[in-house]
Amino acid sequence: MTIPALIEAEPLAAATSRPKVGFVSLGCPKNLVDSEVMMGMLHHNGAELTPRAEDAEIIVINTCSFIDSAKQESVNTILEMVQHKKQNGGKAQRIVVAGCLVERYRDEIQKNIPEVDAVVGTGELEAILAAAGLTPSGHANNNSPFNILPQGTPEATIHTHAIGMAQTDGEVAELESASMQQQLGQQLIDRAPSAVSQHSRPLADPEHDREIAPQLRIVQSLAETGTTHGDEPLNHSGDHIAHLPVGTDAGNTSRPEGDLRQQQGRFSRESWDGATAALPEYLYNDATPRILTTPRASAYIKIAEGCDHPCSFCIIPQLRGKFRSRRMSSIIAEAENLIKQGVREITLIGQDTTCYGEDLGFTDGLATLLDALAVLPGLRWLRFLYTYPNKVTTRLLETMAKHDTISKYLDVPLQHASANVLKTMKRGGNAQIFLDLIAKARRIVPGIVIRTSFIVGFPGETEADYKELEAFITAARIDWLGVFTYSDEEGAAAFNLADDTKVANRTIQARRRKLMKLQQKISTKSKAEWVGREIDLLVEGELEETELLWEGRTSLHAPEIDGKVFINDFGPHETLVPGTFYRAEITESHDYDVVARILE
């Protein structure tokens, strides 16, 4: 597959030896990992990251395009960054737009915002160097229009551990133990100034490495410590080559469901003006440079990319391509690397983590992966996000229960409880099936918390359907719950449903408000039961609103999306250290948050 050339743009002046790059990362954690990979590639090739948009010579905006509000935020951010390019005092010479908005509106971005110099799609992360006007050596690229390395070239090939070639559960069992014992020999963590980012803040005193908040960290990959020297160009573009067995063409491994749905037109982008016909195939791996933007002790690992599910409200399969798993050895190697560099909490992410390994021949691949990761020395918390209800197996739940390091936390978006609505959503299931799943999870994994999300106002949702959802929420007693209003997205199958099935916005908003009030009561009662508990607490730092409170999380709180634990008593400590675990006691509760005092 050959990636089309990006927008024609003048290169940076050759005299710029270390161009300053600022990043804004929008959307979900999966998008954030893409930003971290692009930052790593740029840093590896000589760019300097800056937290100040006014100082950046290159500004990269990694966009989201999931629903209308996300698209609007992306457009507004692009226009805001364009002002830094236009202003006389600004140093920005180049604006690069990356991510999902590019997959959906590539031509429109180029046509309607001419100040944008280059675009990079979700499957073109390795193109960030050319988009930024850099060559792999870090020098200015004087060739225009940009020439992007096609996916699948010999130069992109790298090698993975032997376990990565295993195709069955039996083969991986033989190789797992040896892989777990391998030592990467990497150095301790290096530091870099923060980039322009929605997810990070700069060091208070970078010179003395005094941390008051999350900052960027250079994660030394095998590319920098083993495969190549730090000043050499990268010789790979990602796992879209390396994760395949010998003799298999890149991009040709997939789940049977994905192949069938492709034949049925699930991934078609013909109606999207300007979208490329070829679907994204890229996967980063443990040898890909990456810079963390998360707090010191925490990191995400993307274990898979893309999605094959037929959900009629969603366009992610068109934006991200078919489901494809990373090699297990690559994930284990990345986790070992992160732990060596101080990470103690790892969150596995993918559009559907419960599909992990199906395209590689595994059964219960996620459970197998969790078994391998949970025993890594130095790891405190391991979590996985975004599961599919009919793929939460008994073995997966038993694996969660078996390992103390695995958070007793199940994120399973149900989307609705009415069988009629779920059928139209092309998801299946019903309220009783979901109640049985929740009861099973609570039985097998004592103390488990459940996070889910629902969509209200889906086309055809009647008052009776809504009442069924309301009754389900009352019965299920969900710990963490989000309610989203339906967004009519062009390209999604639901967009083409008859107009008379579309629910009025006023009704949608009213239903959401009712559900959130109901959940508030459930949550308030649930959080009151936390009072008196002793917990392990990961301290994140001072609360932005006041110096009198600090905040943290338990293993039952996923980063950024759940409630908080506020700390008003440091116990025996004069001060606390962000990124450190403490023993604490819950002393107060509120609707969604709790208050704790440090014990030790």
C-alpha angles and dihedrals in degrees: 000000000000118000113225117248117268126239114302110254139163112259123240116269111279090233090069101097098172109022115201114238128196123194134203113191117195132183132019132357089261088062090046091058089053088053091049090052093050090048089051093051092049094046092046089056098050107276121136119222119224132191093211119082090200090060097045118107090189123035120194121194114193103201140205124217104174099117137000095269091052091049091050092050090050093050092046091051092050091052091047091053091046087063089063088057094048099044116096092227094049121098098204111129098167136034118199122190117200139172139036098342088061092054090052103035107020096141095038092055091051093045101042101036104041091174087073106097101190143004130213121195127214091263096046104066092134087060091071091093094058091040089055091048094250133127120218087264091059096250126125115278111229095185116103136215093041117258111211123203105250116238110253101037119138090245089067096059121111134163131249133197119283093255088064091067093055111113101184139047090248094055094047092052090061094048102037099081095051092047092051091056097051115114117213095201094216125159124250119274122297122209134232132181115263121268127226098279142150087221105049145050129202128258116271090226111010093179092063095030094241108166123207096160144000115309139174118280126193106235106207106223130193086264089066101034104031119004097045140359117261094252096048124093118259115258097202140054102203147285095310083093107025100048093064127094117250111279095023119118118237114264095016099103114090145136116278087238089058093050091049094048091048088057088050091054098254094141098040117136097175092119092053109091111225097009114134116246095227117084121230114268103173124128124175119219142195091281094056115102111246136176119209120228096180126096118288098266099040139070141163124230117199106215098180142010134214131018137246100190118120098223105159096214096055135082097180093108089059091046098044106024132227121339113273130172129218118236112271091231090055092052092047091048091050091049092050089049093050093048091051088055095053104273112141101167120057123184116195114213139184136138086266113004092185090069090058113137098006090115089050095052100261127140112212088001094170092055090049091050093047091051089055096046100040094069097050109127113249097023114125105173131023120183137169127205136204111030129176115237099229091049098055095108132193090247091054092052092045089051090053091051094047099058124061090202093061111089113239088235127122120191106193115160105211096178094199144356101219112098090213094055093042090053091053089046087055091234105107128205132096141225096278094049090051093046089052090050092051092047090050092050092050091048097049097037110041113212095015118159121213125215120190141156134215136200117220124196097032110165110280095019105147128197087257090054090050092049089052089054090048091052091048093054090050092051098041097051093208114204099212119019136174126191120202128190115235114264116203102225121190107232094035116106092237090061089072096052115118116283092235089064093057114106119231114256092233090058092046093053093046091052092050092051091051093050093048091051089050092049091047090061092047092048094047091055092045095050091049087064089060093067111111095021121131111223143176106247129198106209114218102181147264117339110254093224097053141009090220094075134049125197137219145154139238123219085264091065118076115213116277099347107070135057124287139245109227118206119211100159123053093193111201093356126093089206138355131239117229113236092030128118119233135178110244144169126228109236105169139020136206134179096292105350136062135206123229142186122215115247101180 
